[in-house]
């Protein structure tokens, strides 16, 4: 229950900060008697709620043409994940 209250308070504070025309984060926090760290934390938290990391897989079609059995494998890498495709499995 306290988390909801804090969430509401910081939602209002973030709106007030964003409405402060051109004021730096540091200056706004000083005026509000808040730390810069607090504001950055809650801005980060709000951003994650509005732009959550994808929780489901997104598939993209990939077309491969003219792979011969003697060719090198095809490596697909996204971030730290790597998939190696060998031509005998692509038929």
PDB file of N, CA, C and O in Angstrom:
ATOM      1  N   UNK A   1       0.823  -1.189   0.000  1.00  0.00           N
ATOM      2  CA  UNK A   1       0.000   0.000   0.000  1.00  0.00           C
ATOM      3  C   UNK A   1       0.869   1.255   0.000  1.00  0.00           C
ATOM      4  O   UNK A   1       0.557   2.219  -0.699  1.00  0.00           O
ATOM      5  N   UNK A   2       1.945   1.256   0.767  1.00  0.00           N
ATOM      6  CA  UNK A   2       2.827   2.420   0.805  1.00  0.00           C
ATOM      7  C   UNK A   2       3.470   2.674  -0.558  1.00  0.00           C
ATOM      8  O   UNK A   2       3.682   3.823  -0.946  1.00  0.00           O
ATOM      9  N   UNK A   3       3.776   1.604  -1.276  1.00  0.00           N
ATOM     10  CA  UNK A   3       4.379   1.744  -2.607  1.00  0.00           C
ATOM     11  C   UNK A   3       3.446   2.509  -3.552  1.00  0.00           C
ATOM     12  O   UNK A   3       3.901   3.340  -4.338  1.00  0.00           O
ATOM     13  N   UNK A   4       2.165   2.233  -3.476  1.00  0.00           N
ATOM     14  CA  UNK A   4       1.208   2.951  -4.321  1.00  0.00           C
ATOM     15  C   UNK A   4       1.212   4.437  -3.989  1.00  0.00           C
ATOM     16  O   UNK A   4       1.177   5.274  -4.892  1.00  0.00           O
ATOM     17  N   UNK A   5       1.255   4.769  -2.712  1.00  0.00           N
ATOM     18  CA  UNK A   5       1.279   6.158  -2.284  1.00  0.00           C
ATOM     19  C   UNK A   5       2.538   6.847  -2.792  1.00  0.00           C
ATOM     20  O   UNK A   5       2.476   7.959  -3.317  1.00  0.00           O
ATOM     21  N   UNK A   6       3.669   6.190  -2.637  1.00  0.00           N
ATOM     22  CA  UNK A   6       4.937   6.737  -3.149  1.00  0.00           C
ATOM     23  C   UNK A   6       4.874   6.907  -4.660  1.00  0.00           C
ATOM     24  O   UNK A   6       5.343   7.906  -5.206  1.00  0.00           O
ATOM     25  N   UNK A   7       4.292   5.929  -5.319  1.00  0.00           N
ATOM     26  CA  UNK A   7       4.159   5.992  -6.780  1.00  0.00           C
ATOM     27  C   UNK A   7       3.344   7.221  -7.176  1.00  0.00           C
ATOM     28  O   UNK A   7       3.719   7.947  -8.096  1.00  0.00           O
ATOM     29  N   UNK A   8       2.252   7.448  -6.498  1.00  0.00           N
ATOM     30  CA  UNK A   8       1.399   8.603  -6.806  1.00  0.00           C
ATOM     31  C   UNK A   8       2.133   9.915  -6.541  1.00  0.00           C
ATOM     32  O   UNK A   8       2.065  10.848  -7.341  1.00  0.00           O
ATOM     33  N   UNK A   9       2.831   9.976  -5.412  1.00  0.00           N
ATOM     34  CA  UNK A   9       3.583  11.185  -5.064  1.00  0.00           C
ATOM     35  C   UNK A   9       4.614  11.492  -6.139  1.00  0.00           C
ATOM     36  O   UNK A   9       4.743  12.633  -6.585  1.00  0.00           O
ATOM     37  N   UNK A  10       5.347  10.462  -6.552  1.00  0.00           N
ATOM     38  CA  UNK A  10       6.403  10.684  -7.538  1.00  0.00           C
ATOM     39  C   UNK A  10       5.850  10.936  -8.934  1.00  0.00           C
ATOM     40  O   UNK A  10       6.488  11.617  -9.736  1.00  0.00           O
ATOM     41  N   UNK A  11       4.691  10.404  -9.232  1.00  0.00           N
ATOM     42  CA  UNK A  11       4.056  10.723 -10.515  1.00  0.00           C
ATOM     43  C   UNK A  11       3.750  12.217 -10.563  1.00  0.00           C
ATOM     44  O   UNK A  11       3.956  12.869 -11.586  1.00  0.00           O
ATOM     45  N   UNK A  12       3.259  12.746  -9.457  1.00  0.00           N
ATOM     46  CA  UNK A  12       2.982  14.180  -9.382  1.00  0.00           C
ATOM     47  C   UNK A  12       4.277  14.995  -9.434  1.00  0.00           C
ATOM     48  O   UNK A  12       4.336  16.026 -10.105  1.00  0.00           O
ATOM     49  N   UNK A  13       5.304  14.540  -8.734  1.00  0.00           N
ATOM     50  CA  UNK A  13       6.579  15.261  -8.721  1.00  0.00           C
ATOM     51  C   UNK A  13       7.207  15.284 -10.116  1.00  0.00           C
ATOM     52  O   UNK A  13       7.747  16.303 -10.547  1.00  0.00           O
ATOM     53  N   UNK A  14       7.130  14.171 -10.801  1.00  0.00           N
ATOM     54  CA  UNK A  14       7.701  14.101 -12.156  1.00  0.00           C
ATOM     55  C   UNK A  14       6.961  15.057 -13.084  1.00  0.00           C
ATOM     56  O   UNK A  14       7.581  15.745 -13.895  1.00  0.00           O
ATOM     57  N   UNK A  15       5.633  15.101 -12.963  1.00  0.00           N
ATOM     58  CA  UNK A  15       4.844  16.029 -13.784  1.00  0.00           C
ATOM     59  C   UNK A  15       5.245  17.472 -13.470  1.00  0.00           C
ATOM     60  O   UNK A  15       5.356  18.298 -14.376  1.00  0.00           O
ATOM     61  N   UNK A  16       5.459  17.772 -12.196  1.00  0.00           N
ATOM     62  CA  UNK A  16       5.864  19.131 -11.800  1.00  0.00           C
ATOM     63  C   UNK A  16       7.263  19.447 -12.333  1.00  0.00           C
ATOM     64  O   UNK A  16       7.505  20.560 -12.800  1.00  0.00           O
ATOM     65  N   UNK A  17       8.174  18.493 -12.269  1.00  0.00           N
ATOM     66  CA  UNK A  17       9.523  18.712 -12.803  1.00  0.00           C
ATOM     67  C   UNK A  17       9.459  18.974 -14.310  1.00  0.00           C
ATOM     68  O   UNK A  17      10.102  19.896 -14.811  1.00  0.00           O
ATOM     69  N   UNK A  18       8.692  18.172 -15.017  1.00  0.00           N
ATOM     70  CA  UNK A  18       8.607  18.323 -16.468  1.00  0.00           C
ATOM     71  C   UNK A  18       7.926  19.633 -16.859  1.00  0.00           C
ATOM     72  O   UNK A  18       8.183  20.173 -17.936  1.00  0.00           O
ATOM     73  N   UNK A  19       7.063  20.141 -15.990  1.00  0.00           N
ATOM     74  CA  UNK A  19       6.408  21.420 -16.264  1.00  0.00           C
ATOM     75  C   UNK A  19       7.320  22.607 -15.967  1.00  0.00           C
ATOM     76  O   UNK A  19       7.067  23.712 -16.446  1.00  0.00           O
ATOM     77  N   UNK A  20       8.371  22.395 -15.186  1.00  0.00           N
ATOM     78  CA  UNK A  20       9.314  23.471 -14.849  1.00  0.00           C
ATOM     79  C   UNK A  20      10.123  23.779 -16.102  1.00  0.00           C
ATOM     80  O   UNK A  20      11.048  23.043 -16.446  1.00  0.00           O
ATOM     81  N   UNK A  21       9.781  24.847 -16.768  1.00  0.00           N
ATOM     82  CA  UNK A  21      10.356  25.162 -18.078  1.00  0.00           C
ATOM     83  C   UNK A  21      11.857  25.393 -18.023  1.00  0.00           C
ATOM     84  O   UNK A  21      12.328  26.381 -17.458  1.00  0.00           O
ATOM     85  N   UNK A  22      12.588  24.484 -18.608  1.00  0.00           N
ATOM     86  CA  UNK A  22      14.026  24.642 -18.778  1.00  0.00           C
ATOM     87  C   UNK A  22      14.862  24.518 -17.513  1.00  0.00           C
ATOM     88  O   UNK A  22      16.077  24.705 -17.569  1.00  0.00           O
ATOM     89  N   UNK A  23      14.264  24.215 -16.403  1.00  0.00           N
ATOM     90  CA  UNK A  23      15.013  24.109 -15.158  1.00  0.00           C
ATOM     91  C   UNK A  23      15.792  22.796 -15.150  1.00  0.00           C
ATOM     92  O   UNK A  23      15.281  21.754 -15.563  1.00  0.00           O
ATOM     93  N   UNK A  24      17.033  22.861 -14.674  1.00  0.00           N
ATOM     94  CA  UNK A  24      17.842  21.642 -14.619  1.00  0.00           C
ATOM     95  C   UNK A  24      17.312  20.728 -13.522  1.00  0.00           C
ATOM     96  O   UNK A  24      16.628  21.171 -12.599  1.00  0.00           O
ATOM     97  N   UNK A  25      17.637  19.459 -13.638  1.00  0.00           N
ATOM     98  CA  UNK A  25      17.235  18.493 -12.620  1.00  0.00           C
ATOM     99  C   UNK A  25      17.770  18.913 -11.251  1.00  0.00           C
ATOM    100  O   UNK A  25      17.052  18.892 -10.252  1.00  0.00           O
ATOM    101  N   UNK A  26      19.040  19.294 -11.232  1.00  0.00           N
ATOM    102  CA  UNK A  26      19.679  19.657  -9.968  1.00  0.00           C
ATOM    103  C   UNK A  26      18.995  20.866  -9.323  1.00  0.00           C
ATOM    104  O   UNK A  26      18.725  20.855  -8.123  1.00  0.00           O
ATOM    105  N   UNK A  27      18.716  21.903 -10.111  1.00  0.00           N
ATOM    106  CA  UNK A  27      18.069  23.104  -9.586  1.00  0.00           C
ATOM    107  C   UNK A  27      16.668  22.787  -9.073  1.00  0.00           C
ATOM    108  O   UNK A  27      16.272  23.259  -8.007  1.00  0.00           O
ATOM    109  N   UNK A  28      15.925  21.994  -9.824  1.00  0.00           N
ATOM    110  CA  UNK A  28      14.572  21.635  -9.405  1.00  0.00           C
ATOM    111  C   UNK A  28      14.603  20.842  -8.110  1.00  0.00           C
ATOM    112  O   UNK A  28      13.809  21.098  -7.205  1.00  0.00           O
ATOM    113  N   UNK A  29      15.515  19.878  -8.013  1.00  0.00           N
ATOM    114  CA  UNK A  29      15.622  19.062  -6.800  1.00  0.00           C
ATOM    115  C   UNK A  29      15.999  19.917  -5.596  1.00  0.00           C
ATOM    116  O   UNK A  29      15.468  19.712  -4.505  1.00  0.00           O
ATOM    117  N   UNK A  30      16.903  20.866  -5.777  1.00  0.00           N
ATOM    118  CA  UNK A  30      17.298  21.759  -4.691  1.00  0.00           C
ATOM    119  C   UNK A  30      16.093  22.546  -4.186  1.00  0.00           C
ATOM    120  O   UNK A  30      15.881  22.657  -2.979  1.00  0.00           O
ATOM    121  N   UNK A  31      15.305  23.090  -5.111  1.00  0.00           N
ATOM    122  CA  UNK A  31      14.099  23.835  -4.732  1.00  0.00           C
ATOM    123  C   UNK A  31      13.080  22.967  -4.000  1.00  0.00           C
ATOM    124  O   UNK A  31      12.387  23.442  -3.101  1.00  0.00           O
ATOM    125  N   UNK A  32      12.993  21.707  -4.383  1.00  0.00           N
ATOM    126  CA  UNK A  32      11.995  20.796  -3.809  1.00  0.00           C
ATOM    127  C   UNK A  32      12.516  20.041  -2.589  1.00  0.00           C
ATOM    128  O   UNK A  32      11.788  19.255  -1.982  1.00  0.00           O
ATOM    129  N   UNK A  33      13.780  20.283  -2.231  1.00  0.00           N
ATOM    130  CA  UNK A  33      14.434  19.584  -1.119  1.00  0.00           C
ATOM    131  C   UNK A  33      14.450  18.070  -1.345  1.00  0.00           C
ATOM    132  O   UNK A  33      14.160  17.282  -0.445  1.00  0.00           O
ATOM    133  N   UNK A  34      14.798  17.694  -2.575  1.00  0.00           N
ATOM    134  CA  UNK A  34      14.931  16.295  -2.964  1.00  0.00           C
ATOM    135  C   UNK A  34      16.344  16.073  -3.474  1.00  0.00           C
ATOM    136  O   UNK A  34      17.037  17.021  -3.842  1.00  0.00           O
ATOM    137  N   UNK A  35      16.763  14.826  -3.495  1.00  0.00           N
ATOM    138  CA  UNK A  35      18.084  14.555  -4.055  1.00  0.00           C
ATOM    139  C   UNK A  35      17.956  14.262  -5.548  1.00  0.00           C
ATOM    140  O   UNK A  35      16.923  13.788  -6.019  1.00  0.00           O
ATOM    141  N   UNK A  36      19.007  14.550  -6.261  1.00  0.00           N
ATOM    142  CA  UNK A  36      19.052  14.273  -7.696  1.00  0.00           C
ATOM    143  C   UNK A  36      18.882  12.779  -7.939  1.00  0.00           C
ATOM    144  O   UNK A  36      18.238  12.365  -8.903  1.00  0.00           O
ATOM    145  N   UNK A  37      19.463  11.984  -7.063  1.00  0.00           N
ATOM    146  CA  UNK A  37      19.365  10.523  -7.180  1.00  0.00           C
ATOM    147  C   UNK A  37      17.901  10.070  -7.128  1.00  0.00           C
ATOM    148  O   UNK A  37      17.491   9.210  -7.908  1.00  0.00           O
ATOM    149  N   UNK A  38      17.117  10.645  -6.214  1.00  0.00           N
ATOM    150  CA  UNK A  38      15.701  10.278  -6.107  1.00  0.00           C
ATOM    151  C   UNK A  38      14.956  10.564  -7.405  1.00  0.00           C
ATOM    152  O   UNK A  38      14.208   9.723  -7.904  1.00  0.00           O
ATOM    153  N   UNK A  39      15.168  11.749  -7.939  1.00  0.00           N
ATOM    154  CA  UNK A  39      14.475  12.120  -9.177  1.00  0.00           C
ATOM    155  C   UNK A  39      14.875  11.195 -10.313  1.00  0.00           C
ATOM    156  O   UNK A  39      14.019  10.710 -11.053  1.00  0.00           O
ATOM    157  N   UNK A  40      16.166  10.950 -10.456  1.00  0.00           N
ATOM    158  CA  UNK A  40      16.619  10.063 -11.535  1.00  0.00           C
ATOM    159  C   UNK A  40      16.037   8.665 -11.384  1.00  0.00           C
ATOM    160  O   UNK A  40      15.629   8.053 -12.372  1.00  0.00           O
ATOM    161  N   UNK A  41      15.995   8.158 -10.165  1.00  0.00           N
ATOM    162  CA  UNK A  41      15.449   6.822  -9.908  1.00  0.00           C
ATOM    163  C   UNK A  41      13.984   6.749 -10.340  1.00  0.00           C
ATOM    164  O   UNK A  41      13.592   5.826 -11.053  1.00  0.00           O
ATOM    165  N   UNK A  42      13.178   7.717  -9.909  1.00  0.00           N
ATOM    166  CA  UNK A  42      11.752   7.686 -10.217  1.00  0.00           C
ATOM    167  C   UNK A  42      11.478   7.977 -11.684  1.00  0.00           C
ATOM    168  O   UNK A  42      10.513   7.453 -12.240  1.00  0.00           O
ATOM    169  N   UNK A  43      12.293   8.791 -12.320  1.00  0.00           N
ATOM    170  CA  UNK A  43      12.152   8.995 -13.769  1.00  0.00           C
ATOM    171  C   UNK A  43      12.427   7.686 -14.504  1.00  0.00           C
ATOM    172  O   UNK A  43      11.710   7.328 -15.438  1.00  0.00           O
ATOM    173  N   UNK A  44      13.473   6.975 -14.073  1.00  0.00           N
ATOM    174  CA  UNK A  44      13.811   5.682 -14.671  1.00  0.00           C
ATOM    175  C   UNK A  44      12.655   4.697 -14.474  1.00  0.00           C
ATOM    176  O   UNK A  44      12.262   3.990 -15.403  1.00  0.00           O
ATOM    177  N   UNK A  45      12.123   4.663 -13.264  1.00  0.00           N
ATOM    178  CA  UNK A  45      11.032   3.749 -12.955  1.00  0.00           C
ATOM    179  C   UNK A  45       9.791   4.072 -13.796  1.00  0.00           C
ATOM    180  O   UNK A  45       9.130   3.164 -14.299  1.00  0.00           O
ATOM    181  N   UNK A  46       9.480   5.350 -13.945  1.00  0.00           N
ATOM    182  CA  UNK A  46       8.328   5.762 -14.748  1.00  0.00           C
ATOM    183  C   UNK A  46       8.530   5.399 -16.214  1.00  0.00           C
ATOM    184  O   UNK A  46       7.599   4.955 -16.887  1.00  0.00           O
ATOM    185  N   UNK A  47       9.747   5.589 -16.699  1.00  0.00           N
ATOM    186  CA  UNK A  47      10.038   5.256 -18.106  1.00  0.00           C
ATOM    187  C   UNK A  47       9.869   3.767 -18.345  1.00  0.00           C
ATOM    188  O   UNK A  47       9.336   3.364 -19.379  1.00  0.00           O
ATOM    189  N   UNK A  48      10.311   2.951 -17.412  1.00  0.00           N
ATOM    190  CA  UNK A  48      10.182   1.495 -17.565  1.00  0.00           C
ATOM    191  C   UNK A  48       8.726   1.056 -17.567  1.00  0.00           C
ATOM    192  O   UNK A  48       8.372   0.081 -18.231  1.00  0.00           O
ATOM    193  N   UNK A  49       7.877   1.771 -16.827  1.00  0.00           N
ATOM    194  CA  UNK A  49       6.455   1.422 -16.808  1.00  0.00           C
ATOM    195  C   UNK A  49       5.784   1.786 -18.127  1.00  0.00           C
ATOM    196  O   UNK A  49       4.895   1.073 -18.592  1.00  0.00           O
ATOM    197  N   UNK A  50       6.208   2.894 -18.729  1.00  0.00           N
ATOM    198  CA  UNK A  50       5.598   3.327 -19.983  1.00  0.00           C
ATOM    199  C   UNK A  50       6.202   2.620 -21.189  1.00  0.00           C
ATOM    200  O   UNK A  50       5.543   2.490 -22.220  1.00  0.00           O
ATOM    201  N   UNK A  51       7.432   2.166 -21.077  1.00  0.00           N
ATOM    202  CA  UNK A  51       8.129   1.473 -22.171  1.00  0.00           C
ATOM    203  C   UNK A  51       8.723   0.178 -21.641  1.00  0.00           C
ATOM    204  O   UNK A  51       9.945   0.047 -21.567  1.00  0.00           O
ATOM    205  N   UNK A  52       7.884  -0.777 -21.274  1.00  0.00           N
ATOM    206  CA  UNK A  52       8.424  -2.013 -20.696  1.00  0.00           C
ATOM    207  C   UNK A  52       9.247  -2.801 -21.710  1.00  0.00           C
ATOM    208  O   UNK A  52       9.008  -2.745 -22.916  1.00  0.00           O
ATOM    209  N   UNK A  53      10.205  -3.522 -21.191  1.00  0.00           N
ATOM    210  CA  UNK A  53      11.017  -4.402 -22.030  1.00  0.00           C
ATOM    211  C   UNK A  53      10.097  -5.496 -22.557  1.00  0.00           C
ATOM    212  O   UNK A  53       9.235  -5.998 -21.836  1.00  0.00           O
ATOM    213  N   UNK A  54      10.285  -5.852 -23.798  1.00  0.00           N
ATOM    214  CA  UNK A  54       9.439  -6.877 -24.406  1.00  0.00           C
ATOM    215  C   UNK A  54       9.485  -8.158 -23.593  1.00  0.00           C
ATOM    216  O   UNK A  54      10.562  -8.669 -23.285  1.00  0.00           O
ATOM    217  N   UNK A  55       8.321  -8.672 -23.250  1.00  0.00           N
ATOM    218  CA  UNK A  55       8.261  -9.898 -22.471  1.00  0.00           C
ATOM    219  C   UNK A  55       7.903 -11.097 -23.339  1.00  0.00           C
ATOM    220  O   UNK A  55       7.919 -12.233 -22.868  1.00  0.00           O
ATOM    221  N   UNK A  56       7.585 -10.852 -24.590  1.00  0.00           N
ATOM    222  CA  UNK A  56       7.276 -11.948 -25.486  1.00  0.00           C
ATOM    223  C   UNK A  56       8.202 -11.865 -26.700  1.00  0.00           C
ATOM    224  O   UNK A  56       8.738 -10.807 -27.027  1.00  0.00           O
ATOM    225  N   UNK A  57       8.366 -12.977 -27.332  1.00  0.00           N
ATOM    226  CA  UNK A  57       9.259 -13.041 -28.482  1.00  0.00           C
ATOM    227  C   UNK A  57       8.650 -12.335 -29.683  1.00  0.00           C
ATOM    228  O   UNK A  57       7.438 -12.371 -29.894  1.00  0.00           O
ATOM    229  N   UNK A  58       9.498 -11.702 -30.457  1.00  0.00           N
ATOM    230  CA  UNK A  58       9.086 -11.100 -31.715  1.00  0.00           C
ATOM    231  C   UNK A  58       9.833 -11.833 -32.813  1.00  0.00           C
ATOM    232  O   UNK A  58      11.060 -11.919 -32.779  1.00  0.00           O
ATOM    233  N   UNK A  59       9.117 -12.354 -33.769  1.00  0.00           N
ATOM    234  CA  UNK A  59       9.737 -13.121 -34.830  1.00  0.00           C
ATOM    235  C   UNK A  59       9.882 -12.280 -36.086  1.00  0.00           C
ATOM    236  O   UNK A  59       8.988 -11.512 -36.442  1.00  0.00           O
ATOM    237  N   UNK A  60      11.002 -12.432 -36.743  1.00  0.00           N
ATOM    238  CA  UNK A  60      11.284 -11.749 -38.001  1.00  0.00           C
ATOM    239  C   UNK A  60      11.629 -12.813 -39.036  1.00  0.00           C
ATOM    240  O   UNK A  60      12.382 -13.747 -38.759  1.00  0.00           O
ATOM    241  N   UNK A  61      11.070 -12.656 -40.226  1.00  0.00           N
ATOM    242  CA  UNK A  61      11.356 -13.601 -41.305  1.00  0.00           C
ATOM    243  C   UNK A  61      12.746 -13.333 -41.860  1.00  0.00           C
ATOM    244  O   UNK A  61      13.145 -12.183 -42.039  1.00  0.00           O
ATOM    245  N   UNK A  62      13.472 -14.400 -42.127  1.00  0.00           N
ATOM    246  CA  UNK A  62      14.805 -14.301 -42.726  1.00  0.00           C
ATOM    247  C   UNK A  62      14.827 -15.241 -43.920  1.00  0.00           C
ATOM    248  O   UNK A  62      14.517 -16.426 -43.798  1.00  0.00           O
ATOM    249  N   UNK A  63      15.194 -14.706 -45.065  1.00  0.00           N
ATOM    250  CA  UNK A  63      15.292 -15.537 -46.269  1.00  0.00           C
ATOM    251  C   UNK A  63      16.759 -15.784 -46.575  1.00  0.00           C
ATOM    252  O   UNK A  63      17.564 -14.854 -46.605  1.00  0.00           O
ATOM    253  N   UNK A  64      17.100 -17.050 -46.801  1.00  0.00           N
ATOM    254  CA  UNK A  64      18.471 -17.423 -47.144  1.00  0.00           C
ATOM    255  C   UNK A  64      18.421 -18.080 -48.513  1.00  0.00           C
ATOM    256  O   UNK A  64      17.653 -19.016 -48.739  1.00  0.00           O
ATOM    257  N   UNK A  65      19.242 -17.583 -49.418  1.00  0.00           N
ATOM    258  CA  UNK A  65      19.255 -18.162 -50.757  1.00  0.00           C
ATOM    259  C   UNK A  65      20.624 -18.749 -51.052  1.00  0.00           C
ATOM    260  O   UNK A  65      21.646 -18.225 -50.610  1.00  0.00           O
ATOM    261  N   UNK A  66      20.634 -19.822 -51.790  1.00  0.00           N
ATOM    262  CA  UNK A  66      21.842 -20.454 -52.337  1.00  0.00           C
ATOM    263  C   UNK A  66      22.869 -20.834 -51.282  1.00  0.00           C
ATOM    264  O   UNK A  66      24.043 -20.490 -51.414  1.00  0.00           O
ATOM    265  N   UNK A  67      22.449 -21.533 -50.246  1.00  0.00           N
ATOM    266  CA  UNK A  67      23.419 -22.083 -49.292  1.00  0.00           C
ATOM    267  C   UNK A  67      23.826 -23.467 -49.774  1.00  0.00           C
ATOM    268  O   UNK A  67      22.982 -24.341 -49.969  1.00  0.00           O
ATOM    269  N   UNK A  68      25.070 -23.649 -49.956  1.00  0.00           N
ATOM    270  CA  UNK A  68      25.600 -24.945 -50.377  1.00  0.00           C
ATOM    271  C   UNK A  68      26.089 -25.693 -49.137  1.00  0.00           C
ATOM    272  O   UNK A  68      26.494 -25.063 -48.160  1.00  0.00           O
ATOM    273  N   UNK A  69      26.058 -27.025 -49.164  1.00  0.00           N
ATOM    274  CA  UNK A  69      26.507 -27.799 -48.001  1.00  0.00           C
ATOM    275  C   UNK A  69      27.940 -27.490 -47.576  1.00  0.00           C
ATOM    276  O   UNK A  69      28.285 -27.650 -46.405  1.00  0.00           O
ATOM    277  N   UNK A  70      28.769 -27.053 -48.506  1.00  0.00           N
ATOM    278  CA  UNK A  70      30.171 -26.794 -48.191  1.00  0.00           C
ATOM    279  C   UNK A  70      30.421 -25.397 -47.638  1.00  0.00           C
ATOM    280  O   UNK A  70      31.541 -25.092 -47.228  1.00  0.00           O
ATOM    281  N   UNK A  71      29.408 -24.546 -47.619  1.00  0.00           N
ATOM    282  CA  UNK A  71      29.611 -23.170 -47.172  1.00  0.00           C
ATOM    283  C   UNK A  71      29.744 -23.092 -45.662  1.00  0.00           C
ATOM    284  O   UNK A  71      29.398 -24.021 -44.933  1.00  0.00           O
ATOM    285  N   UNK A  72      30.247 -21.973 -45.227  1.00  0.00           N
ATOM    286  CA  UNK A  72      30.375 -21.708 -43.793  1.00  0.00           C
ATOM    287  C   UNK A  72      28.983 -21.582 -43.174  1.00  0.00           C
ATOM    288  O   UNK A  72      28.026 -21.237 -43.868  1.00  0.00           O
ATOM    289  N   UNK A  73      28.867 -21.857 -41.888  1.00  0.00           N
ATOM    290  CA  UNK A  73      27.561 -21.683 -41.241  1.00  0.00           C
ATOM    291  C   UNK A  73      27.174 -20.198 -41.178  1.00  0.00           C
ATOM    292  O   UNK A  73      28.026 -19.311 -41.237  1.00  0.00           O
ATOM    293  N   UNK A  74      25.912 -19.968 -41.062  1.00  0.00           N
ATOM    294  CA  UNK A  74      25.401 -18.607 -40.918  1.00  0.00           C
ATOM    295  C   UNK A  74      25.193 -18.350 -39.432  1.00  0.00           C
ATOM    296  O   UNK A  74      24.536 -19.136 -38.749  1.00  0.00           O
ATOM    297  N   UNK A  75      25.748 -17.257 -38.932  1.00  0.00           N
ATOM    298  CA  UNK A  75      25.604 -16.897 -37.520  1.00  0.00           C
ATOM    299  C   UNK A  75      24.662 -15.717 -37.423  1.00  0.00           C
ATOM    300  O   UNK A  75      24.824 -14.718 -38.123  1.00  0.00           O
ATOM    301  N   UNK A  76      23.681 -15.839 -36.554  1.00  0.00           N
ATOM    302  CA  UNK A  76      22.761 -14.747 -36.264  1.00  0.00           C
ATOM    303  C   UNK A  76      22.974 -14.388 -34.803  1.00  0.00           C
ATOM    304  O   UNK A  76      22.823 -15.228 -33.915  1.00  0.00           O
ATOM    305  N   UNK A  77      23.329 -13.125 -34.562  1.00  0.00           N
ATOM    306  CA  UNK A  77      23.604 -12.712 -33.189  1.00  0.00           C
ATOM    307  C   UNK A  77      22.768 -11.488 -32.837  1.00  0.00           C
ATOM    308  O   UNK A  77      22.742 -10.504 -33.576  1.00  0.00           O
ATOM    309  N   UNK A  78      22.082 -11.563 -31.694  1.00  0.00           N
ATOM    310  CA  UNK A  78      21.311 -10.446 -31.149  1.00  0.00           C
ATOM    311  C   UNK A  78      21.739 -10.307 -29.699  1.00  0.00           C
ATOM    312  O   UNK A  78      21.476 -11.184 -28.876  1.00  0.00           O
ATOM    313  N   UNK A  79      22.395  -9.205 -29.392  1.00  0.00           N
ATOM    314  CA  UNK A  79      22.928  -9.036 -28.039  1.00  0.00           C
ATOM    315  C   UNK A  79      23.954 -10.116 -27.762  1.00  0.00           C
ATOM    316  O   UNK A  79      24.886 -10.303 -28.544  1.00  0.00           O
ATOM    317  N   UNK A  80      23.794 -10.826 -26.663  1.00  0.00           N
ATOM    318  CA  UNK A  80      24.743 -11.884 -26.334  1.00  0.00           C
ATOM    319  C   UNK A  80      24.287 -13.254 -26.823  1.00  0.00           C
ATOM    320  O   UNK A  80      25.013 -14.237 -26.673  1.00  0.00           O
ATOM    321  N   UNK A  81      23.087 -13.329 -27.410  1.00  0.00           N
ATOM    322  CA  UNK A  81      22.573 -14.601 -27.923  1.00  0.00           C
ATOM    323  C   UNK A  81      23.042 -14.813 -29.357  1.00  0.00           C
ATOM    324  O   UNK A  81      22.957 -13.908 -30.187  1.00  0.00           O
ATOM    325  N   UNK A  82      23.538 -16.015 -29.642  1.00  0.00           N
ATOM    326  CA  UNK A  82      24.006 -16.329 -30.990  1.00  0.00           C
ATOM    327  C   UNK A  82      23.417 -17.663 -31.429  1.00  0.00           C
ATOM    328  O   UNK A  82      23.402 -18.633 -30.672  1.00  0.00           O
ATOM    329  N   UNK A  83      22.936 -17.690 -32.657  1.00  0.00           N
ATOM    330  CA  UNK A  83      22.408 -18.918 -33.256  1.00  0.00           C
ATOM    331  C   UNK A  83      23.266 -19.229 -34.472  1.00  0.00           C
ATOM    332  O   UNK A  83      23.520 -18.357 -35.302  1.00  0.00           O
ATOM    333  N   UNK A  84      23.704 -20.459 -34.572  1.00  0.00           N
ATOM    334  CA  UNK A  84      24.483 -20.893 -35.726  1.00  0.00           C
ATOM    335  C   UNK A  84      23.601 -21.787 -36.590  1.00  0.00           C
ATOM    336  O   UNK A  84      23.077 -22.796 -36.118  1.00  0.00           O
ATOM    337  N   UNK A  85      23.441 -21.413 -37.856  1.00  0.00           N
ATOM    338  CA  UNK A  85      22.646 -22.182 -38.798  1.00  0.00           C
ATOM    339  C   UNK A  85      23.582 -22.913 -39.750  1.00  0.00           C
ATOM    340  O   UNK A  85      24.441 -22.314 -40.396  1.00  0.00           O
ATOM    341  N   UNK A  86      23.392 -24.199 -39.815  1.00  0.00           N
ATOM    342  CA  UNK A  86      24.193 -25.022 -40.715  1.00  0.00           C
ATOM    343  C   UNK A  86      23.291 -25.446 -41.860  1.00  0.00           C
ATOM    344  O   UNK A  86      22.138 -25.816 -41.638  1.00  0.00           O
ATOM    345  N   UNK A  87      23.801 -25.398 -43.079  1.00  0.00           N
ATOM    346  CA  UNK A  87      22.947 -25.586 -44.261  1.00  0.00           C
ATOM    347  C   UNK A  87      22.190 -26.901 -44.278  1.00  0.00           C
ATOM    348  O   UNK A  87      21.091 -26.942 -44.831  1.00  0.00           O
ATOM    349  N   UNK A  88      22.702 -27.955 -43.718  1.00  0.00           N
ATOM    350  CA  UNK A  88      21.965 -29.237 -43.779  1.00  0.00           C
ATOM    351  C   UNK A  88      20.681 -29.184 -42.964  1.00  0.00           C
ATOM    352  O   UNK A  88      19.799 -30.020 -43.161  1.00  0.00           O
ATOM    353  N   UNK A  89      20.553 -28.223 -42.056  1.00  0.00           N
ATOM    354  CA  UNK A  89      19.337 -28.103 -41.253  1.00  0.00           C
ATOM    355  C   UNK A  89      18.349 -27.097 -41.854  1.00  0.00           C
ATOM    356  O   UNK A  89      17.255 -26.920 -41.319  1.00  0.00           O
ATOM    357  N   UNK A  90      18.707 -26.453 -42.928  1.00  0.00           N
ATOM    358  CA  UNK A  90      17.866 -25.421 -43.523  1.00  0.00           C
ATOM    359  C   UNK A  90      17.001 -25.922 -44.658  1.00  0.00           C
ATOM    360  O   UNK A  90      16.291 -25.121 -45.264  1.00  0.00           O
ATOM    361  N   UNK A  91      17.021 -27.140 -44.963  1.00  0.00           N
ATOM    362  CA  UNK A  91      16.250 -27.663 -46.085  1.00  0.00           C
ATOM    363  C   UNK A  91      14.863 -28.046 -45.688  1.00  0.00           C
ATOM    364  O   UNK A  91      14.085 -28.505 -46.524  1.00  0.00           O
TER     365      UNK A  91
END
